[in-house]
Amino acid sequence: MNELLDSIHAARGSEWAALAGTGMRILVIALLSLAILWLAHKMIRTFRLYVSRSVRSSEEIKRIETLGRVFRYIASVVVALVAGTLILGELGISVAPILGAAGVIGLAVGFGAQSLIKDYFNGFFLLLEDQIRQGDVVEVGGQGGLVEEVTLRYVRLRDYDGNVHFIPNGSIVTVINKSRGFAYAVVDVGVAYRENADEALEVMRAAGAALKADPVFGPKILQDVEIVGVENWADSAVILRCRFKVAPLEQWNVRREYLKRLKAAFDAAGIEIPFPHLTVYAGEPKTGMAPPFRLAGEARVIETERTAGRQT
């Protein structure tokens, strides 16, 4: 009986020792995983700061920060997968069947999650080709706004009204980036047909030069105003066009300020900024005799009615 009890105690002791050993190995794996993850994040951050110090362009710095976030995300996923596999092995769970089942499930899920896979592939190339950076103003997926976040899954935009849009990367076909290198502030101005186009263009040139010399707006304008000339004959106005080469994201501010100054300059020069008007044409028969407009008679009738109304 004593021998049986001793064997039971010995078996229980070995089981507890094995369990304690397994727990210790799992704890070591978890601690090593956290240490590796911390080290990977620190190395990525250090490398990002090192590269950022050698780059002067703010756009390149934004790109490096975006890529740094993606690399940290990838490192976290890889470390978590490896640590999970090792822990399952320590618990005595065979990984091979799980991997096989995951392959079959992954194949089935792959057919149903093609859009998700497309999102990740498109997001990878968006970052690799430097098409979008955090802080850019872009138009993607039919929406426009300021890029607040770029991930492998989606692009987050905030439009002018403050609305936030999440654009899946798989739906992005064309990227219109409005904040790379420089931009153009294009200004179309309408003047009356009776005005001299050359005189109006000179006023526009002078207003552009004054804006370029302004201490506030001058640094935002990269070149002198470019006078394009007569752009179009509209219904009620002659359209004159000019443009400014400006720093990124300054095209809207420069255009607003120029229009404000140009309005004052046109008023000072007596140049009419027309409004839509209607010309009444009575028509002409084949004989060449147009029917007369009896405006004087109509005017007398209207004046008589007004006088009668005042007397009553």
The 8 nearest C-alpha neighbors of each residue, nearest first, counted from 0:
[[1, 3, 2, 4, 5, 6, 7, 8],
 [2, 0, 4, 3, 5, 6, 7, 8],
 [1, 3, 5, 0, 4, 6, 7, 8],
 [4, 2, 0, 6, 1, 5, 7, 8],
 [5, 3, 7, 1, 6, 2, 8, 0],
 [4, 6, 2, 8, 3, 7, 9, 1],
 [5, 7, 9, 3, 4, 8, 10, 2],
 [8, 6, 4, 10, 9, 5, 11, 3],
 [9, 7, 11, 5, 10, 6, 12, 4],
 [8, 10, 6, 12, 7, 11, 5, 13],
 [11, 9, 7, 13, 12, 8, 6, 14],
 [10, 12, 14, 8, 13, 9, 7, 15],
 [11, 13, 9, 15, 10, 14, 8, 16],
 [12, 14, 16, 10, 11, 15, 17, 9],
 [15, 13, 11, 17, 16, 12, 18, 10],
 [14, 16, 18, 12, 17, 13, 19, 11],
 [15, 17, 13, 19, 14, 18, 20, 12],
 [18, 16, 20, 14, 19, 15, 13, 21],
 [19, 17, 15, 21, 20, 16, 14, 22],
 [20, 18, 16, 22, 21, 17, 15, 23],
 [19, 21, 17, 23, 18, 22, 16, 24],
 [22, 20, 18, 24, 23, 19, 17, 25],
 [23, 21, 19, 25, 20, 24, 26, 18],
 [22, 24, 26, 20, 21, 25, 19, 27],
 [23, 25, 27, 21, 26, 22, 28, 20],
 [26, 24, 28, 22, 27, 23, 86, 29],
 [27, 25, 23, 29, 24, 28, 30, 22],
 [26, 28, 24, 30, 25, 29, 31, 23],
 [29, 27, 25, 31, 26, 30, 32, 24],
 [28, 30, 32, 26, 27, 31, 25, 33],
 [29, 31, 27, 33, 32, 28, 26, 34],
 [32, 30, 34, 28, 33, 29, 27, 35],
 [33, 31, 29, 35, 30, 34, 36, 28],
 [32, 34, 36, 30, 31, 35, 37, 29],
 [33, 35, 31, 37, 32, 36, 38, 30],
 [36, 34, 38, 32, 37, 33, 39, 31],
 [35, 37, 33, 39, 38, 34, 32, 40],
 [38, 36, 34, 40, 35, 39, 33, 41],
 [37, 39, 35, 41, 36, 40, 34, 42],
 [40, 38, 36, 42, 41, 37, 35, 43],
 [41, 39, 43, 37, 42, 38, 71, 44],
 [40, 42, 44, 38, 39, 43, 45, 37],
 [41, 43, 45, 39, 44, 40, 46, 38],
 [42, 44, 40, 46, 41, 45, 47, 39],
 [43, 45, 47, 41, 42, 46, 40, 48],
 [46, 44, 42, 48, 47, 43, 41, 49],
 [45, 47, 49, 43, 44, 48, 42, 50],
 [46, 48, 44, 50, 45, 49, 51, 43],
 [47, 49, 51, 45, 46, 50, 44, 52],
 [50, 48, 46, 52, 47, 51, 45, 53],
 [49, 51, 47, 53, 52, 48, 46, 54],
 [50, 52, 48, 54, 53, 49, 60, 47],
 [53, 51, 49, 50, 54, 48, 55, 47],
 [52, 54, 50, 51, 55, 49, 48, 56],
 [55, 53, 51, 52, 56, 50, 59, 60],
 [56, 54, 57, 53, 52, 51, 59, 60],
 [55, 57, 58, 59, 54, 60, 61, 51],
 [56, 58, 60, 59, 61, 55, 54, 62],
 [57, 59, 61, 56, 60, 62, 132, 179],
 [60, 58, 62, 56, 61, 57, 63, 54],
 [59, 61, 57, 63, 58, 62, 51, 64],
 [62, 60, 58, 64, 59, 63, 133, 132],
 [61, 63, 59, 65, 60, 64, 132, 66],
 [62, 64, 60, 66, 65, 61, 67, 59],
 [65, 63, 67, 61, 62, 66, 60, 68],
 [66, 64, 62, 68, 67, 63, 61, 69],
 [65, 67, 69, 63, 68, 64, 70, 62],
 [68, 66, 64, 70, 65, 69, 63, 71],
 [69, 67, 71, 65, 66, 70, 72, 64],
 [68, 70, 66, 72, 67, 71, 73, 65],
 [69, 71, 73, 67, 72, 68, 74, 66],
 [72, 70, 74, 68, 69, 73, 40, 75],
 [71, 73, 69, 75, 70, 74, 68, 76],
 [74, 72, 70, 76, 75, 71, 77, 69],
 [73, 75, 71, 77, 72, 76, 70, 78],
 [76, 74, 72, 78, 73, 77, 79, 71],
 [75, 77, 79, 73, 74, 78, 80, 72],
 [78, 76, 80, 74, 79, 75, 73, 81],
 [77, 79, 81, 75, 80, 76, 82, 74],
 [78, 80, 82, 76, 77, 81, 83, 75],
 [81, 79, 83, 77, 78, 82, 76, 84],
 [80, 82, 84, 78, 83, 79, 77, 85],
 [83, 81, 79, 85, 84, 80, 78, 86],
 [82, 84, 86, 80, 81, 85, 79, 87],
 [83, 85, 81, 87, 82, 86, 80, 88],
 [86, 84, 88, 82, 87, 83, 81, 89],
 [87, 85, 89, 83, 88, 84, 25, 82],
 [88, 86, 90, 84, 92, 89, 85, 83],
 [87, 89, 85, 91, 86, 90, 92, 93],
 [88, 90, 86, 91, 87, 21, 85, 25],
 [91, 89, 87, 88, 92, 86, 21, 25],
 [92, 90, 88, 89, 93, 87, 86, 94],
 [93, 91, 87, 88, 90, 94, 89, 97],
 [94, 92, 95, 91, 88, 96, 97, 87],
 [93, 95, 97, 96, 98, 92, 88, 84],
 [94, 96, 98, 97, 93, 99, 100, 92],
 [97, 95, 99, 98, 94, 100, 93, 101],
 [96, 98, 100, 94, 99, 95, 101, 93],
 [97, 99, 101, 95, 96, 100, 102, 94],
 [98, 100, 96, 102, 101, 97, 95, 103],
 [101, 99, 97, 103, 102, 98, 96, 104],
 [100, 102, 98, 104, 99, 103, 105, 97],
 [101, 103, 105, 99, 100, 104, 98, 106],
 [102, 104, 106, 100, 105, 101, 107, 99],
 [105, 103, 101, 107, 106, 102, 108, 100],
 [104, 106, 102, 108, 103, 107, 101, 109],
 [105, 107, 109, 103, 104, 108, 102, 110],
 [108, 106, 104, 109, 105, 110, 103, 111],
 [109, 107, 105, 111, 110, 106, 112, 104],
 [110, 108, 106, 112, 107, 111, 105, 113],
 [109, 111, 108, 107, 112, 113, 106, 105],
 [110, 112, 108, 109, 113, 107, 114, 115],
 [113, 111, 109, 115, 114, 110, 108, 116],
 [112, 114, 116, 115, 110, 109, 111, 117],
 [113, 115, 117, 112, 116, 118, 169, 111],
 [116, 114, 118, 112, 117, 113, 119, 169],
 [117, 115, 113, 119, 118, 114, 120, 112],
 [116, 118, 114, 169, 120, 115, 119, 121],
 [119, 117, 169, 168, 115, 121, 116, 152],
 [120, 118, 151, 122, 116, 152, 117, 121],
 [119, 121, 117, 123, 122, 118, 116, 124],
 [122, 120, 124, 118, 123, 119, 168, 169],
 [123, 121, 151, 125, 119, 120, 168, 124],
 [122, 124, 120, 126, 121, 125, 151, 127],
 [123, 125, 127, 121, 126, 122, 128, 120],
 [126, 124, 122, 130, 123, 128, 127, 129],
 [127, 125, 129, 124, 123, 128, 122, 130],
 [126, 128, 124, 129, 125, 123, 130, 66],
 [129, 127, 125, 126, 130, 124, 131, 123],
 [130, 128, 126, 127, 131, 125, 62, 132],
 [129, 131, 125, 128, 126, 132, 174, 176],
 [132, 130, 129, 125, 126, 135, 133, 176],
 [133, 131, 62, 135, 61, 134, 65, 130],
 [132, 134, 146, 147, 135, 148, 61, 149],
 [133, 135, 146, 145, 132, 147, 136, 61],
 [136, 134, 146, 133, 178, 132, 145, 137],
 [135, 137, 145, 144, 177, 178, 146, 176],
 [138, 136, 176, 175, 143, 177, 144, 135],
 [137, 139, 143, 175, 142, 174, 141, 176],
 [140, 138, 174, 141, 142, 171, 143, 137],
 [139, 141, 171, 142, 170, 166, 138, 172],
 [140, 142, 139, 138, 143, 171, 166, 173],
 [143, 141, 138, 139, 140, 144, 164, 158],
 [144, 142, 138, 137, 158, 139, 141, 156],
 [143, 145, 158, 157, 156, 136, 137, 146],
 [144, 146, 136, 157, 156, 135, 134, 147],
 [147, 145, 156, 134, 133, 135, 148, 155],
 [146, 148, 133, 155, 156, 145, 134, 157],
 [147, 149, 155, 133, 146, 154, 150, 156],
 [148, 150, 154, 153, 133, 155, 65, 132],
 [151, 149, 152, 153, 154, 148, 122, 69],
 [150, 152, 122, 119, 123, 153, 118, 149],
 [151, 153, 150, 118, 119, 168, 167, 122],
 [154, 152, 167, 168, 166, 150, 151, 165],
 [155, 153, 149, 166, 165, 148, 150, 167],
 [154, 156, 165, 148, 147, 164, 146, 166],
 [157, 155, 146, 164, 145, 144, 163, 147],
 [156, 158, 163, 144, 145, 162, 161, 164],
 [157, 159, 144, 161, 162, 160, 143, 145],
 [158, 160, 161, 144, 157, 162, 145, 143],
 [161, 159, 158, 162, 157, 163, 144, 143],
 [160, 162, 158, 159, 157, 163, 144, 156],
 [161, 163, 157, 158, 160, 164, 159, 156],
 [162, 164, 157, 156, 161, 158, 165, 155],
 [163, 165, 156, 155, 157, 166, 162, 142],
 [164, 166, 155, 154, 153, 156, 167, 163],
 [165, 167, 154, 153, 164, 168, 155, 140],
 [168, 166, 153, 169, 170, 118, 152, 154],
 [167, 169, 118, 153, 171, 170, 122, 121],
 [168, 170, 118, 117, 167, 171, 121, 114],
 [171, 169, 168, 167, 172, 140, 166, 118],
 [172, 170, 140, 168, 169, 173, 139, 167],
 [171, 173, 170, 174, 140, 139, 169, 168],
 [174, 172, 171, 139, 175, 140, 138, 170],
 [173, 175, 139, 138, 176, 172, 137, 171],
 [176, 174, 138, 137, 177, 173, 139, 136],
 [175, 177, 137, 178, 174, 136, 138, 179],
 [178, 176, 136, 137, 179, 175, 182, 248],
 [177, 179, 247, 248, 135, 176, 136, 180],
 [180, 178, 181, 177, 247, 176, 182, 58],
 [179, 181, 247, 178, 182, 246, 58, 177],
 [182, 180, 247, 246, 179, 245, 178, 244],
 [183, 181, 245, 247, 244, 246, 250, 184],
 [182, 184, 244, 243, 245, 185, 250, 242],
 [183, 185, 250, 243, 242, 254, 186, 244],
 [184, 186, 242, 183, 241, 243, 187, 254],
 [185, 187, 241, 240, 242, 184, 188, 254],
 [188, 186, 240, 239, 238, 241, 185, 189],
 [189, 187, 239, 238, 240, 186, 190, 237],
 [188, 190, 238, 236, 237, 239, 272, 187],
 [191, 189, 272, 236, 237, 271, 273, 192],
 [190, 192, 236, 273, 193, 194, 271, 272],
 [191, 193, 194, 236, 237, 190, 235, 195],
 [192, 194, 191, 195, 190, 271, 196, 236],
 [195, 193, 192, 191, 196, 270, 190, 271],
 [196, 194, 198, 197, 199, 193, 192, 270],
 [195, 197, 199, 198, 200, 194, 229, 239],
 [198, 196, 200, 199, 195, 201, 228, 202],
 [197, 199, 201, 195, 200, 196, 202, 194],
 [198, 200, 196, 202, 201, 197, 203, 195],
 [201, 199, 203, 197, 202, 198, 196, 204],
 [202, 200, 204, 198, 203, 199, 205, 197],
 [201, 203, 205, 199, 200, 204, 206, 198],
 [202, 204, 200, 206, 201, 205, 207, 199],
 [205, 203, 201, 207, 202, 206, 200, 208],
 [204, 206, 208, 202, 207, 203, 201, 209],
 [207, 205, 209, 203, 208, 204, 261, 202],
 [206, 208, 210, 204, 205, 209, 224, 203],
 [209, 207, 211, 205, 210, 206, 204, 212],
 [210, 208, 212, 206, 211, 207, 205, 213],
 [209, 211, 207, 213, 212, 208, 206, 217],
 [212, 210, 217, 208, 209, 213, 207, 220],
 [213, 211, 209, 210, 217, 208, 214, 216],
 [212, 214, 217, 210, 216, 215, 211, 209],
 [215, 213, 217, 216, 212, 218, 211, 210],
 [216, 214, 213, 217, 218, 219, 212, 210],
 [215, 217, 219, 213, 218, 214, 210, 211],
 [216, 218, 211, 213, 220, 219, 214, 212],
 [219, 217, 220, 216, 215, 221, 214, 211],
 [218, 220, 216, 217, 246, 245, 221, 249],
 [221, 219, 245, 217, 218, 222, 244, 211],
 [220, 222, 245, 244, 219, 246, 218, 223],
 [223, 221, 244, 220, 224, 243, 245, 211],
 [224, 222, 225, 208, 211, 243, 221, 207],
 [223, 225, 243, 207, 242, 226, 222, 204],
 [224, 226, 242, 241, 227, 243, 223, 204],
 [227, 225, 241, 228, 224, 240, 242, 204],
 [226, 228, 241, 240, 225, 229, 242, 239],
 [229, 227, 239, 240, 226, 230, 241, 200],
 [230, 228, 239, 238, 231, 240, 227, 237],
 [229, 231, 239, 238, 240, 228, 232, 227],
 [232, 230, 238, 229, 233, 237, 239, 236],
 [233, 231, 237, 238, 236, 234, 230, 229],
 [232, 234, 236, 235, 237, 231, 238, 189],
 [235, 233, 236, 232, 275, 237, 276, 277],
 [234, 236, 275, 233, 276, 273, 274, 191],
 [237, 235, 191, 233, 189, 190, 192, 234],
 [236, 238, 232, 189, 190, 233, 192, 231],
 [239, 237, 189, 231, 230, 188, 229, 232],
 [240, 238, 229, 188, 230, 228, 187, 189],
 [241, 239, 187, 227, 228, 186, 230, 188],
 [242, 240, 226, 227, 186, 225, 185, 187],
 [241, 243, 185, 184, 225, 186, 224, 183],
 [244, 242, 184, 224, 183, 245, 225, 185],
 [243, 245, 183, 221, 222, 182, 220, 184],
 [246, 244, 220, 221, 182, 219, 181, 183],
 [245, 247, 181, 219, 249, 182, 220, 248],
 [248, 246, 178, 181, 249, 182, 180, 179],
 [249, 247, 178, 250, 246, 177, 251, 182],
 [250, 248, 252, 247, 251, 246, 253, 245],
 [251, 249, 184, 253, 252, 248, 183, 254],
 [250, 252, 254, 253, 249, 255, 184, 248],
 [253, 251, 255, 249, 254, 250, 256, 248],
 [254, 252, 256, 250, 251, 255, 257, 249],
 [253, 255, 257, 251, 252, 256, 184, 250],
 [256, 254, 258, 252, 257, 253, 251, 259],
 [255, 257, 259, 253, 258, 254, 252, 260],
 [258, 256, 254, 260, 259, 255, 261, 253],
 [257, 259, 261, 255, 260, 256, 262, 254],
 [260, 258, 256, 257, 262, 261, 255, 263],
 [261, 259, 257, 263, 262, 258, 264, 256],
 [260, 262, 264, 258, 263, 259, 257, 265],
 [261, 263, 265, 259, 260, 264, 258, 266],
 [262, 264, 266, 260, 261, 265, 267, 259],
 [263, 265, 261, 267, 266, 262, 268, 260],
 [266, 264, 270, 268, 262, 267, 263, 269],
 [265, 267, 269, 263, 264, 268, 270, 262],
 [268, 266, 264, 265, 269, 263, 270, 262],
 [269, 267, 265, 266, 270, 264, 202, 263],
 [268, 270, 266, 267, 265, 271, 264, 272],
 [271, 269, 265, 268, 266, 272, 194, 199],
 [270, 272, 191, 273, 190, 269, 265, 194],
 [271, 273, 190, 191, 189, 270, 274, 265],
 [274, 272, 191, 271, 190, 236, 275, 235],
 [273, 275, 276, 272, 235, 236, 191, 189],
 [274, 276, 235, 273, 277, 234, 236, 233],
 [277, 275, 274, 235, 278, 273, 234, 279],
 [278, 276, 279, 275, 235, 234, 280, 274],
 [277, 279, 280, 276, 281, 235, 275, 234],
 [280, 278, 277, 281, 282, 276, 292, 294],
 [281, 279, 282, 278, 283, 277, 289, 292],
 [282, 280, 279, 283, 290, 289, 292, 291],
 [281, 283, 280, 289, 284, 290, 279, 288],
 [282, 284, 289, 287, 288, 285, 281, 290],
 [285, 283, 286, 287, 288, 289, 282, 290],
 [284, 286, 287, 283, 288, 289, 282, 290],
 [287, 285, 284, 288, 283, 289, 290, 282],
 [288, 286, 285, 284, 283, 289, 290, 282],
 [287, 289, 286, 283, 284, 290, 285, 291],
 [288, 290, 283, 291, 287, 282, 284, 281],
 [289, 291, 288, 292, 281, 283, 282, 284],
 [292, 290, 293, 289, 281, 294, 288, 282],
 [291, 293, 294, 290, 281, 295, 289, 296],
 [294, 292, 296, 295, 291, 297, 298, 290],
 [295, 293, 297, 296, 292, 298, 299, 291],
 [296, 294, 298, 297, 293, 299, 292, 300],
 [297, 295, 299, 298, 294, 293, 300, 301],
 [296, 298, 294, 300, 295, 299, 301, 293],
 [297, 299, 295, 301, 296, 300, 294, 302],
 [300, 298, 302, 296, 297, 301, 303, 295],
 [301, 299, 303, 297, 298, 302, 304, 296],
 [300, 302, 298, 304, 299, 303, 297, 305],
 [301, 303, 299, 305, 304, 300, 298, 306],
 [304, 302, 306, 300, 305, 301, 299, 307],
 [303, 305, 307, 301, 302, 306, 308, 300],
 [304, 306, 308, 302, 303, 307, 301, 309],
 [307, 305, 303, 309, 308, 304, 302, 310],
 [308, 306, 310, 304, 309, 305, 303, 311],
 [307, 309, 305, 311, 306, 310, 304, 303],
 [308, 310, 306, 307, 311, 305, 304, 303],
 [311, 309, 307, 308, 306, 305, 304, 303],
 [310, 308, 309, 307, 306, 305, 304, 303]]
